[in-house]
Amino acid sequence: MKINKIVILGGGSAGWMTASTLCKRFPNKKITVIESPNEATVGVGESTLQHIRKWTSFIGLDEKEFFKATDASLKLSIKFTDFYKKGEAFHYPFGLCYVKDNINEINDWWFKKILYPKTKNTDFANCLYPVMALVNNNTITDKEVHDLPYEYLFDTALHFDATKFGIYLRDNLCKPNGVEHIQEDIKTIEQDENGIKSLNKKYKADLFIDCTGFKSLLMGTTLKEPFDSYEDLLPNNSAWATRMPYKNKKKELVPYTNCTAIENGWVWNIPLWSRIGTGYVYSDKFIDDATALKQLQKHLGTKDLEFRNIKMRTGIHERLWVKNVCTIGLSAGFIEPLESNGLFSVHEFLSQLCRVLDRDEVNQFDKDAFTHICKLTFKNFAEFVALHYAFTSREDTPYWKHLKNKNWSKSIIDLSSDYQNGLLNAVKNKYIDYSYPVNSGLAAISAGFNWSPCDLQSICYNNFTDEIKDPKEIWESQIKTLNKRKEVWDKAAKKLPSLHDFLKDKFYG
């Protein structure tokens, strides 16, 4: 199967990210994007992970131009409020753990927690992630800072307007590089033994890429590819979304996404340059849409906004490449917005697609390998998101009580991934290894939920030495190193411009 002509059905973030990637990587292929002039995009994905920086660098985005066009801001962390217990919050920061002066890498902090049990869970991120000094002071810079091991491009993610993002890619990267843009409703889909023969009896291709969102018009509706539901693993299937103006921009424009757990789910808060994106993710098994809207309005303290309801399906198709159809974005699968994973799966799937298309001929093995690797990445991330519910101590509502007491064993048994995160690895690392891998998201989330892999019993049991009998003598100096380092980072961060001032001077001035 030679692939020279590609039709992408659907625009939005996924469609135009796909087109941008492919026209950059394969300039000699004929690429067409067909989108309905009457179909509104979901418009989610305003918050990203730091991995998007690799993608924006690859396609050659002009940062200043991009920020102004998409209302973008910078992000250093994800904050989780009231997930573990009401009244407690913690951060999952970006960048790498700093363990240069540590004897036992990140375990030095777990030892600190053992010796001083009243140490707050938030201290983990503050001691091991330099970016937390910036988060705590609401400052940022794009320059190298003495006494603060931080890299601007590597340690930052983006907040942006998802609708403007798609438009920017279309007008500035795709069309100028030869991508054909057709606005037309697809009413006729012809099939043959190879998959899709044509769209509206005139649009033909070697490869059709389904970017039609939850409709999954090609992979789901037309080819009838079965869908693996993650309903048992992930509880939420609905959302209310809205946009809010700033009341105090300098204070509210912070370098992180805030996720706040409320009665039947959680509320996101994503600060862009000119406004805030917010919404409520919940399960309709525990609450109806009307009551959910009232809970969101109560949380926000206002009804005077435009709200829209979104229905979500969690899971992924059994196969992601069937005959001459590949699927990317919501049409392929969806986890839920927690951990800002929506666009993450898009650019990671695109990375795998480019590897396949590097071959002169694409065979069935290539298609199956694409499905396997993408689903492995996807399932691993889904299990990571599930940890945020499995680790909770809340039971103040039926929703949270259900999650606290839910039997997660089926998900653990079924997990086949050997990646660093996920339910199975959480159990293994706590009860067998008594440690977590450096720079694993599992460590930051576990610390926030007080799910320590390390305890004095495990250390003594697994170390055949008398030295461990007096742990303070061994660890006290390392604890002092952690505390001193945190102070140095904080002092350096205080000298930097606020996020508001930095963005204004660099991009919006």
HELIX and SHEET records of a PDB file:
HELIX    1   1 GLY A   12  ARG A   25  1                                  14    
HELIX    2   2 ILE A   52  ILE A   59  1                                   8    
HELIX    3   3 GLU A   63  THR A   70  1                                   8    
HELIX    4   4 ASN A  107  LEU A  115  1                                   9    
HELIX    5   5 ASP A  123  LEU A  128  1                                   6    
HELIX    6   6 VAL A  131  ASN A  137  1                                   7    
HELIX    7   7 TYR A  152  ASP A  155  1                                   4    
HELIX    8   8 ALA A  162  LEU A  169  1                                   8    
HELIX    9   9 ARG A  170  CYS A  174  3                                   5    
HELIX   10  10 LYS A  175  ASN A  177  5                                   3    
HELIX   11  11 GLY A  213  LYS A  215  5                                   3    
HELIX   12  12 LEU A  217  THR A  222  3                                   6    
HELIX   13  13 LYS A  249  GLU A  252  1                                   4    
HELIX   14  14 ASP A  289  LEU A  300  1                                  12    
HELIX   15  15 GLY A  329  SER A  331  5                                   3    
HELIX   16  16 GLY A  342  LEU A  357  1                                  16    
HELIX   17  17 GLN A  364  ALA A  390  1                                  27    
HELIX   18  18 PRO A  398  ASN A  405  1                                   8    
HELIX   19  19 SER A  409  ASP A  414  1                                   6    
HELIX   20  20 LEU A  423  LYS A  428  1                                   6    
HELIX   21  21 ASN A  429  ASP A  433  3                                   5    
HELIX   22  22 GLY A  441  GLY A  448  1                                   8    
HELIX   23  23 LEU A  456  ASN A  462  1                                   7    
HELIX   24  24 ASP A  466  LYS A  469  5                                   4    
HELIX   25  25 PRO A  471  ALA A  493  1                                  23    
HELIX   26  26 LEU A  499  LEU A  503  1                                   5    
HELIX   27  27 LYS A  504  TYR A  508  3                                   5    
SHEET    1   A 6 GLU A 180  GLN A 183  0                                        
SHEET    2   A 6 LYS A  30  GLU A  35  1                                        
SHEET    3   A 6 LYS A   5  LEU A   9  1                                        
SHEET    4   A 6 LEU A 207  ASP A 210  1                                        
SHEET    5   A 6 VAL A 325  THR A 327  1                                        
SHEET    6   A 6 TRP A 321  VAL A 322 -1                                        
SHEET    1   B 2 SER A  73  LYS A  75  0                                        
SHEET    2   B 2 ALA A 157  HIS A 159 -1                                        
SHEET    1   C 7 ALA A  89  PRO A  93  0                                        
SHEET    2   C 7 SER A  77  THR A  81 -1                                        
SHEET    3   C 7 TYR A 256  ILE A 262  1                                        
SHEET    4   C 7 GLY A 265  PRO A 271 -1                                        
SHEET    5   C 7 ILE A 276  TYR A 282 -1                                        
SHEET    6   C 7 SER A 238  MET A 244 -1                                        
SHEET    7   C 7 ARG A 308  LYS A 311 -1                                        
SHEET    1   D 2 ILE A 189  ASP A 192  0                                        
SHEET    2   D 2 GLY A 195  LEU A 199 -1                                        
SHEET    1   E 3 PHE A 227  SER A 229  0                                        
SHEET    2   E 3 GLY A 315  HIS A 317 -1                                        
SHEET    3   E 3 GLY A 333  PHE A 334 -1                                        
END                                                                             
